[in-house]
Amino acid sequence: MEKQEKNKTEQNPMPLGMILDHAREDMTKSVVALQQKYGLPASLLDVILTGVLSEVREMKCMEYRQLKEGEKSRNRFGAAEI
């Protein structure tokens, strides 16, 4: 049965917007669960999430940098082959 589900996913991939909606919903549920677990008021939750967002932005910058470096090295090797 797992193969059938996998084939369906490969044939009809979920639209990016739907993936983002599901991910956001999961993240919201996690944040609310942690807020309740630690008894955090929204004001402190805001401080924590601001820090998390900063870390995510750093991760994004690193990903972009790696992609750009990969493109540069591909261009160098591609040019050398010609």
N, CA, C and O of each residue as an XYZ file, in Angstrom:
328
protein
N       0.828     -1.194      0.000
C       0.000      0.000      0.000
C       0.872      1.258      0.000
O       0.492      2.267     -0.594
N       2.034      1.212      0.657
C       2.903      2.383      0.703
C       3.378      2.759     -0.693
O       3.497      3.942     -1.013
N       3.652      1.747     -1.534
C       4.097      2.037     -2.895
C       3.017      2.760     -3.682
O       3.309      3.659     -4.469
N       1.752      2.358     -3.463
C       0.654      3.017     -4.160
C       0.561      4.475     -3.754
O       0.372      5.345     -4.604
N       0.693      4.756     -2.444
C       0.634      6.133     -1.964
C       1.801      6.945     -2.514
O       1.630      8.102     -2.898
N       2.983      6.342     -2.552
C       4.159      7.029     -3.071
C       3.966      7.352     -4.551
O       4.285      8.456     -4.991
N       3.447      6.396     -5.318
C       3.208      6.640     -6.735
C       2.200      7.755     -6.952
O       2.357      8.565     -7.865
N       1.159      7.804     -6.116
C       0.174      8.876     -6.237
C       0.824     10.224     -5.992
O       0.532     11.196     -6.688
N       1.716     10.284     -4.992
C       2.400     11.528     -4.662
C       3.307     11.949     -5.800
O       3.383     13.133     -6.130
N       3.998     10.990     -6.406
C       4.892     11.317     -7.503
C       4.111     11.783     -8.723
O       4.558     12.679     -9.437
N       2.953     11.188     -8.970
C       2.159     11.544    -10.128
C       1.454     12.885     -9.930
O       1.376     13.681    -10.866
N       0.950     13.143     -8.752
C       0.224     14.374     -8.449
C       0.859     15.051     -7.235
O       0.330     14.966     -6.126
N       1.995     15.725     -7.446
C       2.635     16.363     -6.293
C       1.733     17.435     -5.695
O       0.964     18.092     -6.398
N       1.846     17.593     -4.392
C       1.045     18.589     -3.687
C       1.512     19.981     -4.112
O       2.716     20.229     -4.175
N       0.591     20.882     -4.402
C       0.977     22.250     -4.771
C       1.768     22.921     -3.638
O       1.513     22.679     -2.458
N       2.705     23.744     -4.013
C       3.566     24.411     -3.035
C       2.753     25.188     -2.007
O       3.075     25.170     -0.819
N       1.709     25.865     -2.450
C       0.870     26.619     -1.520
C       0.255     25.731     -0.451
O       0.150     26.129      0.709
N      -0.151     24.531     -0.840
C      -0.741     23.602      0.112
C       0.310     23.094      1.097
O       0.032     22.942      2.286
N       1.511     22.834      0.600
C       2.606     22.402      1.471
C       2.894     23.483      2.502
O       3.049     23.195      3.688
N       2.964     24.729      2.042
C       3.235     25.848      2.953
C       2.131     25.996      3.991
O       2.413     26.249      5.162
N       0.887     25.842      3.578
C      -0.233     25.923      4.519
C      -0.141     24.844      5.589
O      -0.351     25.116      6.772
N       0.171     23.623      5.174
C       0.285     22.520      6.137
C       1.459     22.751      7.095
O       1.337     22.531      8.300
N       2.583     23.194      6.553
C       3.756     23.444      7.388
C       3.476     24.553      8.403
O       3.851     24.439      9.570
N       2.819     25.622      7.958
C       2.497     26.729      8.865
C       1.545     26.267      9.959
O       1.696     26.631     11.125
N       0.578     25.473      9.574
C      -0.374     24.947     10.560
C       0.345     24.080     11.592
O       0.080     24.191     12.789
N       1.251     23.220     11.133
C       2.013     22.374     12.056
C       2.886     23.211     12.982
O       2.995     22.921     14.174
N       3.507     24.250     12.428
C       4.362     25.110     13.248
C       3.534     25.857     14.287
O       3.952     25.987     15.438
N       2.383     26.338     13.896
C       1.506     27.048     14.829
C       1.082     26.133     15.970
O       1.085     26.539     17.133
N       0.720     24.911     15.641
C       0.332     23.952     16.676
C       1.488     23.695     17.642
O       1.292     23.602     18.854
N       2.689     23.581     17.087
C       3.870     23.350     17.933
C       4.137     24.530     18.851
O       4.443     24.356     20.031
N       4.021     25.727     18.304
C       4.254     26.935     19.108
C       3.230     27.019     20.243
O       3.591     27.301     21.385
N       1.969     26.779     19.931
C       0.916     26.839     20.953
C       1.155     25.774     22.020
O       0.976     26.033     23.209
N       1.561     24.573     21.595
C       1.834     23.496     22.560
C       2.981     23.875     23.494
O       2.908     23.631     24.698
N       4.047     24.473     22.938
C       5.168     24.897     23.769
C       4.785     26.059     24.678
O       5.250     26.142     25.815
N       3.949     26.941     24.185
C       3.476     28.060     25.005
C       2.731     27.520     26.219
O       2.934     27.986     27.341
N       1.879     26.548     25.993
C       1.107     25.956     27.091
C       2.013     25.141     28.011
O       1.862     25.197     29.232
N       2.941     24.393     27.446
C       3.844     23.558     28.248
C       4.646     24.393     29.247
O       4.803     24.010     30.406
N       5.153     25.541     28.781
C       5.998     26.379     29.626
C       5.255     27.545     30.265
O       5.847     28.311     31.025
N       3.980     27.687     29.971
C       3.188     28.767     30.557
C       3.682     30.143     30.155
O       3.739     31.053     30.981
N       4.038     30.298     28.887
C       4.599     31.557     28.426
C       3.510     32.528     27.978
O       2.589     32.143     27.258
N       3.617     33.785     28.404
C       2.696     34.796     27.869
C       3.122     35.144     26.441
O       4.260     34.890     26.047
N       2.218     35.715     25.689
C       2.485     36.057     24.287
C       3.683     36.997     24.153
O       4.425     36.913     23.175
N       3.876     37.880     25.114
C       4.990     38.831     25.024
C       6.340     38.115     25.036
O       7.246     38.502     24.299
N       6.486     37.075     25.864
C       7.741     36.320     25.885
C       7.848     35.389     24.685
O       8.942     35.143     24.176
N       6.729     34.884     24.245
C       6.711     34.042     23.057
C       7.210     34.846     21.852
O       7.923     34.321     20.996
N       6.834     36.105     21.797
C       7.277     36.990     20.724
C       8.798     37.116     20.733
O       9.426     37.072     19.676
N       9.387     37.271     21.899
C      10.841     37.395     22.022
C      11.513     36.116     21.526
O      12.496     36.176     20.787
N      10.989     34.969     21.928
C      11.566     33.685     21.515
C      11.445     33.512     20.002
O      12.411     33.137     19.338
N      10.263     33.784     19.463
C      10.048     33.598     18.030
C      10.895     34.553     17.195
O      11.306     34.212     16.086
N      11.157     35.746     17.723
C      12.030     36.684     17.020
C      13.433     36.105     16.901
O      14.076     36.223     15.858
N      13.902     35.478     17.975
C      15.217     34.823     17.947
C      15.244     33.649     16.983
O      16.215     33.457     16.251
N      14.181     32.872     16.985
C      14.089     31.729     16.071
C      14.078     32.217     14.626
O      14.760     31.648     13.774
N      13.316     33.254     14.350
C      13.249     33.807     13.003
C      14.628     34.291     12.547
O      14.995     34.122     11.385
N      15.378     34.882     13.452
C      16.727     35.327     13.130
C      17.604     34.139     12.736
O      18.374     34.225     11.779
N      17.490     33.042     13.465
C      18.267     31.842     13.151
C      17.855     31.261     11.800
O      18.707     30.816     11.031
N      16.577     31.262     11.513
C      16.086     30.745     10.231
C      16.610     31.606      9.090
O      16.981     31.088      8.036
N      16.641     32.907      9.297
C      17.165     33.803      8.251
C      18.645     33.553      8.005
O      19.102     33.618      6.864
N      19.403     33.264      9.072
C      20.817     32.913      8.910
C      20.956     31.628      8.108
O      21.823     31.531      7.239
N      20.113     30.643      8.390
C      20.132     29.379      7.655
C      19.842     29.626      6.174
O      20.475     29.034      5.301
N      18.883     30.504      5.906
C      18.529     30.837      4.521
C      19.725     31.467      3.813
O      20.028     31.121      2.671
N      20.397     32.382      4.483
C      21.565     33.032      3.888
C      22.659     32.013      3.577
O      23.308     32.090      2.534
N      22.857     31.067      4.480
C      23.858     30.029      4.251
C      23.478     29.167      3.048
O      24.336     28.820      2.236
N      22.199     28.823      2.931
C      21.738     28.038      1.782
C      21.992     28.791      0.482
O      22.495     28.219     -0.485
N      21.645     30.075      0.461
C      21.853     30.889     -0.735
C      23.336     30.978     -1.083
O      23.723     30.895     -2.249
N      24.154     31.148     -0.053
C      25.591     31.241     -0.277
C      26.116     29.940     -0.892
O      26.909     29.967     -1.833
N      25.665     28.797     -0.349
C      26.106     27.508     -0.878
C      25.644     27.314     -2.317
O      26.395     26.800     -3.146
N      24.415     27.720     -2.618
C      23.920     27.614     -3.988
C      24.749     28.473     -4.934
O      25.105     28.047     -6.033
N      25.047     29.686     -4.488
C      25.821     30.602     -5.326
C      27.231     30.062     -5.559
O      27.752     30.148     -6.671
N      27.855     29.504     -4.509
C      29.191     28.928     -4.651
C      29.154     27.726     -5.584
O      30.079     27.517     -6.368
N      28.081     26.932     -5.500
C      27.928     25.787     -6.400
C      27.812     26.219     -7.842
O      28.373     25.582     -8.733
N      27.084     27.303     -8.079
C      26.945     27.820     -9.443
C      28.288     28.329     -9.970
O      28.634     28.116    -11.132
N      29.031     29.000     -9.101
C      30.331     29.519     -9.527
C      31.263     28.383     -9.905
O      31.951     28.457    -10.923
N      31.292     27.320     -9.086
C      32.198     26.218     -9.388
C      31.747     25.474    -10.640
O      32.588     25.006    -11.408
N      30.445     25.353    -10.861
C      29.949     24.710    -12.093
C      30.320     25.539    -13.301
O      30.691     24.998    -14.342
N      30.222     26.855    -13.167
C      30.579     27.731    -14.295
C      32.063     27.641    -14.597
O      32.455     27.643    -15.764
N      32.899     27.561    -13.563
C      34.344     27.450    -13.774
C      34.681     26.154    -14.478
O      35.432     26.146    -15.454
N      34.121     25.042    -13.979
C      34.416     23.754    -14.589
C      33.817     23.653    -15.981
O      34.422     23.067    -16.879
N      32.637     24.218    -16.167
C      32.009     24.214    -17.479
C      32.826     24.995    -18.494
O      32.953     24.579    -19.645
N      33.383     26.131    -18.071
C      34.166     26.966    -18.964
C      35.487     26.281    -19.302
O      36.002     26.441    -20.408
N      36.040     25.519    -18.353
C      37.314     24.841    -18.580
C      37.178     23.711    -19.591
O      38.132     23.377    -20.294
N      35.986     23.124    -19.660
C      35.777     22.003    -20.569
C      35.672     22.456    -22.010
O      35.933     21.670    -22.922
N      35.299     23.697    -22.237
C      35.080     24.193    -23.609
C      36.348     24.434    -24.321
O      36.336     24.851    -25.479
